[in-house]
Every structure is written in C-alpha cells, then in structure tokens.
Amino acid sequence: MTALLDELKMLIRHKGPITVERYMELALAHPEYGYYMSRDPFGAAGDFTTAPEISQMFGELLGLWAAEVWTSMGKPNPVQLIELGPGRGTLMSDALRAARIMPEFRAAIEVWLMETSPTLAAMQHELLLDAGVAIAWAQSLKEIPQGPSIVLGNEFLDALPLRQFVRVRGQWRERTIRLNDAGELAFDVAAEPEPYIRANARDGEVLEVNPAGHRFMFELGARLVTQGGAALLVDYGHAATGFGDTLQALRAHRFVDPLDMPGECDLTAHVDFAAMARSAAATGAKVYGPVDQGDFLTAIGLDLRAKALADRAGPERAEELKLARNRLVGKGKGEMGSLFKVMAVANRKLPEPPGFRPVVAASA
C-alpha cells in the first residue's frame, strides 16, 4: 500500500467516486506523492526507456531539425528552444551538442525546459551545467517569455490526464473510480449520462477525451501563430480518432494494473493525434503529420548519422548503434518505428519542416 493510495481512499470515502482524469492528476503530479515528483523513472533501473535514452542519435537529429527550422524562420536572434517534459535532459544535451555545427544557431538560442518535477529538474541542471548556452526552467508554457520559439516534446502528451467515457445502454457515462466492497479501488461509471457527446458506438466501447491536451495545443498553436516558430511532438498513439481504452501503467518495464500502487507506477494513454491536430489547427497554425517515427527519423538522416558514428567506432559499438537504430525505426514487435508518431505545428508563414508532407487533420 502506498501513501497516495491511503489518501485516495480517504478522498473517495468523503467525497465519492473520482474521475479517471482526477486519478491521473493525483497519481502523476501529487505535490508530495506523485509519480514524477521524487524519482528518476527512466532507463534500465527505472520503469521505462525513452528514445533519447536508447541512442544519442535521436536527440542529435532533433537538434539539427531545430537548427534547420531556425534557418527557415529567418535566423531570429534570440530564439527560444523549448523542451516539454525534458526527462533527465538527455535529449537537450544531445541536441545542443549536434547544434555545434551551426555556431550562429547556438549563439542565438535561449533554452527553456518545461518541467514540474523538482527531482528531474535537478538532474537536468547537473547534466546541462556546462552546455554553453543560457538555460532556464518553467512549469508551464505561459511562464516562458514571448518571442520566436522552437518547441520539442518527446513523450509529453501521453502523460496529460484524460477523461474516459463508457457506452452504457446507449448512453455515454464518465468512467470513475470508487471503492469496492473490500475497500479497494475499482472502476465504475457515473450515475448520470454525459449529454453532450454525439458519437455513436456499441455498448461497452470507451471514448477518451483529453481536455488538458486540447488546452495545451490551443496554447501552443496560438503562441506559434502570434510569435512565430514551430513545434515537434513525438509520442505513441493513433493517427485517427476512434474508440478504445488505452490507459496503461508501467512499473519496472512491465505493464501493471493502473489502479495498483498509485504514485509508484507510470500512467499514460495513447495520444489521439487527430484530435490534437484539430485543436492546433483551430488557432490558425499549420499542422504536419502525424507520420511514423521510423519514417520521420529516416527522412531527416538517421541512417547517415548511424553510419558516421559506426565508421568511427569499434565492432562492438557499431553493433550497439545498429540495434539502437533498428529499435528507433523498426516496425516490428518491441520496436518504436510505427507505434510512435511525429507531428509538427508551425506558423503558416514557414515552409514545410523537414521530415513531413502536409496532411489534413482527420475529422471526428
């Protein structure tokens, strides 16, 4: 039993069932017991591994992508290079190292890391202490000064709390969490139906809606439209809006029950890229993608970078690079190439960013 579980049970006893959205908020970001507040969840010793931790090539290529976008923006000086949910700081460290080939870009950037975890912010500070560029931290996008921006976000949207609705006897009812007869957390549905959802589906289907994601995409799109710039968002999810329960929990690299040990395991849900694209496009921003991560990384030069590194490495390191490359772009079981998608949001005055062909966001 966890301290947060005790608190959740007390909350439900006194105030009744809570929504899935509220449960995710507390499990991930409770100021004292939240999952991200006091731990390093990354890598072999943590609960999951992200693309920047798999290979330096990922962050390096995103750094070069940012530099090319900056050139297409007319080389504004200064320009804010913003990372959303920077983890250990690995992606930014690799991106800044790769950007050394463009001294003008390095000299122009002001790095902002959007982070809510004190533990991870301390790790980022330690890693980037000698980065050679100005670095600052913020907890929200609105705290970052206005101006031309290039935004990078890897596995940021998937952790934003979402609402779930279940089709019950021809009506949509919000999924909730209550206490069962044994006093343990259990899923349920609200007593009253949700009257504003028009989607039709069979009984038992689950519809996921991410208000936090929509608010963020509105804020991001509006910023890029009024201030200039582009954003690159990488996450796992689906390209078209549909039905399904994608809430999942990870602990020690294994899937566990989402209601087990709240605050001690990572909670995420697949990103509905079509929905996020609609919100960004509603601000007047241009949306590109989503495209498969494997196709995107290949298009911006992953194979060339892998070969360049392998040519300078010994046989063992060359094999490591090959395995990392395959994991990033492969589309088989356990590989990230098709499960992960990449989407760009940009000011309409900018040309098409590297790695994309423009598409129209799918309708609901």
N, C-alpha and C positions, 0 to 999 in steps of 0.2 A: 504493500500500500504506500502511496506517495502523499506528501503533504498537500499537493494540489488536489488529489482525489478526495481527501478529507474535506477540503474547502468546497469543492464542487458538490459533494453530497449535502453539506450543510446549506449551501445556496439553494439547491433543489428542494430540500425539505421545507425551507422557509418561504420560498418564492414560487415553487412549482417548476415544471419542466423548462429547460433552456433550449434554444435553437442550436443547430449544428454550427452556425456562424459564431455564436457566442462561445460555444465549446472550443472551437479552433482558436479564437482570440485568446482565451484564457490559457489553453494548453501550450500555445506557442509564445505568447508575449505577456503573461502574467508578470508584473514587475519583480516578484520575488521567486516564483516557482516555474516561470515559463521556460519552455524547452531551450529557446535561443538566448536566454538571459545570462546563463552562467556556465556554458560549456562550449567545447570545440567539437562539433558534430561530424567533422569531415575526415576523410581518409580511412585507412585500414583499421585504425584504432577507434574510429567513430561509428556512425550509423549509416553513412552513405558517402559515395565518391562522386564529385562533380567533374565536368570536362577539364577545367583548369588544373585539377589535381591529377588527372590522367596524363597530361602532357603539356609542356611549355608551349607547344605549337599552337594550341587553342588561343591562349592569351596573346601570343605574338601576332597571330593573324588578325585578331580583333583590334589590336593596336595599330596595325598597318591599315586596316579598314577605316579606322577613325582618322588616320592621317590623310588618307585619300579623300574622305568626305570633307575634311577641313579644307583641303585644296579646292574642292568644288564649291565651297562656301565663299571663296574669295580670300582665304587665309586671314580671317579676323584675328586680331590680337588686342586683348586677350580672348581666349575661348575657354569655356568650362568643359572639362572632361569629367562626366558624372558617371559613377558606377552605383547601381542599385543592388543592395544586399551583397557586399563585396566578399563575404566569407572570411577567409584568412588574409585576403589581399593578394592572393596568388595571381589572379587574372590581371589585376592592375600592375603588379610588379613585372609580369612578362610583357604586357602591352607597352609599358614605358621603356623597357629595355629594347624592344623591337623598334620603337619610335626614334631611337638614336640615329637611325639612318636619315631622319629628316630633322636636322637641328632647328630649323625655323619653327616646326610644329612643337617640338619640345619646349622651345623658348616661349611659345605663346600660351601653352595650356596652364590652367589652374585646376587642379584635381579636387573634386568633391566626392566623398564617399558617403552614401546614404545608408546609415546603419543605426539600428536600435539596440543592439546588444553591446553592453559595456565590455564583456569578455572578448568578443570578436573585434571590437574597435581597438582594444589594447594590442591584440595580435597584429592587426593591420598597421598600427603605428610602429610596432617593432620591426616588421618586415620592410616597410616603406620609408624608414627613417633616413636612409641615405639615397633616396630615389633621385634627388637632384632637382625636384620641381616642388612648387608650393602645393601642399595638401591640407585639406580641411574636412571636417566631418559635419553632417547634418542628420537629423532624424526624419525629415520629410522634404519633399521637393520644394515646398514653398519657403523653406528656410535658406535655400540656395539663391544667391544673388541673381538678378535678371541678367540676360545677355545671351549671345550666341552660345549654343551648347551642343555637345555630342554626348549621347547617353548610351551606356552599355548596361545590359541587365541579363545575367545568366541565372536561371532557376530562381527568379524573383516572383513572378506572377503566381506560380504554383502554390506558394505558401500564404497567399492572401485568403482570409476566411471567406467561405462561400455559404450560401443558403441552399438547402435541398428541399424539393417538393415531391411528394409521392402521390400517384394517381390512385384514389380510393373511391370505388363505386361511382366512377365518372366525374369525380371532383379532385382538385389539387389541394392537398393538405401539407403544411410545412412539416418536415421531419424534425423531431425534437428528441431530447434525451431526458429520461426520467429515471426514477429508482424503481426497480422491480420488487417483488415480494421478499426477496432475500436482501434487499437494501443495496443492490449493486446497480451500476449504470446500465441502462438498456435503451435501445432506440424505440421511438413511438412516433405518432403523428399528432398534430394539433387537433383539438376538438372542432374548431371552426375551419371551413374551407377558405381558400385564397380566391377571391372573386375576380382578380384582375389578370390572371393567366389564361390566355385564349388557346394555347396549344392543345391539340387533341392527342390522346395516347391511350394505350390499353391500360387497364388496372394493373398496378404493380410497377409501372415504369417510374423512373426517377428523373426529375428535371433539376439541373444545377444552375444556379444564378449567382454571379459573383459581383455584388454591389461594390465592394472595395476595389475590385479590378476595374470596373467601369468608371468609378470616380477617379482612379489613378490615370486611366487612359484619357479621360476628358482633360485632366490637369496637364498631363504630358503633351497631348496634342495642342492644347491652347498655348502652352509655353513655346513650342516649336513654331507655331504659326505666327505668334506675335514677336518673338525674339530671334528666330532663326535657328537652324540646326537640324539634327537627325538623331533618331534613337534606334538601337539594335536590341531586340529582345529574343532571347534563346530560352526555350523551355520545352517540357514534354507535354503533349496534348494532341488535340484533333483539329483539323482544318475546317470542319463544318459543324454547325450546331446540331446536336442530337440529344438523345436520352441515354441515361446510364448513371450508375453510382460509381464514381471514380475516387471517392475518399479513401485514402490509404495511409497506413502508419508503418514506419521503418524503425527497427532497432537492431543494432549490430548487423546491418546489411541484410536483415530478414524482415519479411512482412509479418506484422502482428495485428491483433485486433485493435482498431482505432480507439476503442474505449478502455483498453488496458493501459495502465500506468500513465495517465495524462501528465504531461510535463517531462516525461522520461523518454519519449519517442517522437520522431518527426512526423508531423501530419501534413499531407499535401493532397492536392486534387489536380487532375489533368486540366490544362488550360484550354478553354474554348477560344481558339484564335479568331474564329469568325466573329464572335461576339465582341472581343476586344478590338478587332479591326473596325467594327461598326462605330464603336464609341470614339475611337481616334479620328475616323473619317468625318464624324459629325462636327468636329471642331474646324474642319477645313484643311486638315493635314492630309498628306498623301500617304497611303499605306501600300507597302510592297510585301508580297508573300501572304501566308507563310509558305516557305519551302522547306524540304527536308534538310536537317543539319548536314547530312552527308553530302548532299548536292551543293549546299552553300559553301562548305569548307573546301570542297574540291574546286569550286568555281573561283575562289579567292586565293588558291595556290597552296593548299595543304600538301599535295604530293611533291611540289617543288621544294617546299620547306623541309619536308621529311627527308628528301634525297640529299639536300645540302647538309643537314645535320648528320645523316648516316655516312656521308663521304668523309666527314672529319672524325668519325667515331670508330671504335674498335668493333669487332664482330658481335660481342655481347650487347653493347649499347645499340648497335644497328638493329638487332633483333627486337630490343625493347621498343625502339621507335616504330618498327613495323607493326608490332602488336598494338601500340597506342594508336597509331594511325587507323588500323582496322576497327578498333573499338569506337573511335570517334565517327567514322563514316560508314562502317558496315551496317547492313540492314537485316542481319540475322538475329537469332536469339541472343540476348545479352549484349547486343551492340546498340549504339545510340543513333545511328545514321538516319533512321526513318521515324523512330519514336519521338525524337526531339525535332522541333520545328524552329525556324528562324523567321522573324518578321521585322520589318523596318517601318518606322513612322518618320516622316520628314516634311519640312517646309516645302510647299509646292513649287517654289522658285528653284529648288535644287534639281540637278539631273538625277537620273536613276542611280541609286547607290550600287556599289559593287556586289555581285552575287545574286541579283534579283531580276525578275521580269515583272512589270506591274500587273496586278490582277484586281478584279473587282471583288470586294468583300461579299461572302455568301450571305444570303438573306436567312432570316429565322425560319 
